[in-house]
Amino acid sequence: MRLPVFIVLLPGLLLSACTNVRDDDSPRIKSLQNRSVVVQRSNDIDGGREEAIKGYRDFLHTPADDSMKVEALRRLGDLQMENAEDKATGADGSATTGKKTSAANDYRDAIKLYQELLRRYPARPGNDRVLYQLSHAYEQIGDPEGSLDTLT
């Protein structure tokens, strides 16, 4: 007779364990709605992107370990792409006249860096991103075949 009583009470106990008992003062996501957050922007680094590019180029000539060099190569390629995009669109604060050739040179530098990275580290995780950037650089210098070949 004890077993059937237990079986009858078990579902009730299990359901009561599933109820959500909360204290009304517990924080909720909605409580963040009225909060304001002040985001402090960091100051630009002296020398900006050009100084970072120089630093990465210098770093690549040191006897650092490969895991750091592969990231430096990728980042250097990305910085060259950013330089090229700024020059091509005039976002660097100058007129775009005469900047297209300079932008194309930056894209070509990025292509060389990405190709070197892929040659030296062909099985590196994250190479899909490098291939995408490489394809984009080819497209920007007017080489759609190179762009498509990179993606296929």
C-alpha positions as CSV (number, residue, x, y, z in Angstrom):
1,M,0.0,0.0,0.0
2,R,2.9,2.4,0.5
3,L,4.1,2.1,-3.1
4,P,0.9,3.3,-4.7
5,V,0.8,6.4,-2.4
6,F,4.4,7.2,-3.4
7,I,3.6,6.8,-7.1
8,V,0.6,9.2,-6.6
9,L,2.7,11.8,-4.8
10,L,5.7,11.6,-7.2
11,P,4.2,13.6,-10.1
12,G,3.2,16.4,-7.7
13,L,6.6,16.5,-6.2
14,L,8.3,16.6,-9.6
15,L,6.0,19.4,-10.8
16,S,6.5,21.5,-7.7
17,A,10.3,21.2,-8.3
18,C,9.9,22.7,-11.7
19,T,8.1,25.8,-10.6
20,N,10.0,29.0,-10.8
21,V,10.2,30.5,-7.3
22,R,11.7,34.0,-7.5
23,D,12.2,36.7,-5.1
24,D,10.6,39.9,-6.5
25,D,13.8,41.8,-5.8
26,S,16.0,39.6,-8.0
27,P,17.5,41.4,-10.9
28,R,16.0,41.1,-14.4
29,I,17.2,42.1,-17.8
30,K,14.4,44.7,-17.9
31,S,16.0,46.4,-14.9
32,L,18.9,47.4,-17.2
33,Q,16.5,49.4,-19.5
34,N,16.8,52.6,-17.5
35,R,20.5,52.4,-16.9
36,S,22.9,54.6,-18.8
37,V,26.4,53.5,-19.7
38,V,29.2,55.9,-20.4
39,V,31.6,54.6,-23.0
40,Q,35.0,56.2,-22.9
41,R,36.8,56.2,-26.2
42,S,40.5,55.6,-26.0
43,N,42.9,58.1,-27.5
44,D,44.4,57.4,-30.9
45,I,47.8,55.9,-30.7
46,D,50.6,58.3,-31.7
47,G,51.5,57.6,-35.3
48,G,48.3,55.6,-35.9
49,R,48.0,52.9,-38.5
50,E,51.4,53.7,-40.1
51,E,53.2,53.3,-36.9
52,A,51.4,50.0,-36.3
53,I,52.4,48.8,-39.8
54,K,56.0,49.7,-39.1
55,G,55.9,47.9,-35.8
56,Y,54.5,44.7,-37.4
57,R,57.1,44.8,-40.2
58,D,59.9,45.2,-37.6
59,F,58.4,42.3,-35.5
60,L,58.4,40.0,-38.5
61,H,62.2,40.3,-38.6
62,T,62.6,39.1,-35.0
63,P,63.1,35.5,-33.9
64,A,59.6,35.4,-32.4
65,D,57.6,32.1,-32.4
66,D,55.6,31.2,-35.4
67,S,52.2,31.6,-33.7
68,M,52.9,35.2,-33.1
69,K,54.3,35.8,-36.6
70,V,51.3,34.3,-38.3
71,E,49.0,36.7,-36.4
72,A,51.3,39.6,-37.2
73,L,51.2,38.7,-41.0
74,R,47.4,38.6,-40.9
75,R,47.1,41.8,-39.0
76,L,49.6,43.6,-41.2
77,G,47.6,42.5,-44.3
78,D,44.4,43.8,-42.7
79,L,46.1,47.2,-41.9
80,Q,47.3,47.4,-45.5
81,M,43.7,46.8,-46.6
82,E,42.4,49.5,-44.3
83,N,45.0,51.9,-45.7
84,A,44.0,51.1,-49.2
85,E,40.3,51.5,-48.5
86,D,40.8,54.9,-46.8
87,K,42.9,56.1,-49.7
88,A,40.4,54.8,-52.3
89,T,37.5,56.5,-50.7
90,G,39.2,59.6,-49.4
91,A,38.5,58.6,-45.8
92,D,42.1,59.4,-44.9
93,G,41.2,63.1,-45.1
94,S,42.7,63.8,-48.4
95,A,41.3,64.2,-51.9
96,T,41.0,61.0,-53.9
97,T,42.9,62.5,-56.9
98,G,46.1,60.5,-57.3
99,K,45.2,58.2,-54.4
100,K,43.9,55.3,-56.6
101,T,47.4,54.3,-57.5
102,S,48.6,54.5,-53.9
103,A,45.5,52.5,-52.9
104,A,46.2,49.8,-55.5
105,N,49.8,49.5,-54.2
106,D,48.4,49.0,-50.7
107,Y,46.1,46.3,-52.0
108,R,49.0,44.6,-53.8
109,D,51.0,44.7,-50.5
110,A,48.1,43.1,-48.7
111,I,47.9,40.4,-51.4
112,K,51.6,39.6,-51.0
113,L,51.2,39.4,-47.2
114,Y,48.1,37.2,-47.4
115,Q,49.7,34.9,-50.0
116,E,52.8,34.5,-47.8
117,L,50.6,33.7,-44.8
118,L,48.8,31.0,-46.8
119,R,52.0,29.6,-48.2
120,R,53.7,29.4,-44.8
121,Y,50.7,28.3,-42.8
122,P,48.3,26.5,-45.2
123,A,46.4,24.5,-42.5
124,R,46.0,27.5,-40.1
125,P,42.5,27.8,-38.5
126,G,41.1,31.1,-39.7
127,N,42.5,31.0,-43.2
128,D,39.0,31.3,-44.5
129,R,39.0,34.9,-43.4
130,V,42.4,35.4,-45.0
131,L,41.1,33.9,-48.3
132,Y,38.1,36.3,-48.2
133,Q,40.4,39.3,-47.6
134,L,42.7,38.1,-50.4
135,S,39.7,37.8,-52.8
136,H,38.5,41.3,-51.8
137,A,42.0,42.7,-52.5
138,Y,42.1,41.1,-56.0
139,E,38.6,42.5,-56.7
140,Q,39.7,46.0,-55.7
141,I,42.7,46.1,-58.0
142,G,40.5,45.0,-60.9
143,D,41.3,41.3,-61.0
144,P,38.0,39.5,-60.8
145,E,39.6,36.2,-62.1
146,G,42.1,36.3,-59.2
147,S,39.2,37.0,-56.8
148,L,37.1,34.1,-58.1
149,D,40.1,31.7,-58.2
150,T,40.8,32.6,-54.5
151,L,37.3,31.6,-53.5
152,T,37.1,28.4,-55.5
